[in-house]
Amino acid sequence: LRALREGGVEKSLVVLGPHDAELESIVTRNESDALVLPESTPDMRATVEAGLSWIQDRSTPDESDQWFLVPADHPTIQPEVIRELLIAQQESKNASILIPTHRGKRGHPTLLSWSHVSGIREHDPDQGINSYIRSSSESVSEVEMTRPSVLDDLDTPEDYERLLTEMLKGRSP
């Protein structure tokens, strides 16, 4: 949350499952909004769509407004990456989805224009957001980053141990 704020993001929403409700106070202490879902969602897409609906119900996003997709299992987001993506979006004429890459591999966070919200909602319900992004390739710009942290994805305890070891050896995110 601090990286987002320091990177230039004005407002943040953290979508929490019912089993994560105790994190709500941490989120609000960090000057962000929290949405605690009443029940677990079947997948990340449903969680993201709940967050997008929450935003839409409380504000009037314009098609040109932007939002970052920041999965919880990408813990090493850096303010510099946020700033670089925001600058790249301003400089881009056609891209409305910006994805950070490192050595050609896609990472996170992903910056999307609000105009994609309706497309995500209309996309095949059996497909995730990655599928939507792949189907919108004409709108995508990959932004090469020098920081390997955009690839830090902690799906397993082994991923966590690997990242911890790398950080203890001096690799900064």
Disulfide bonds with the S-S distance in Angstrom:
none
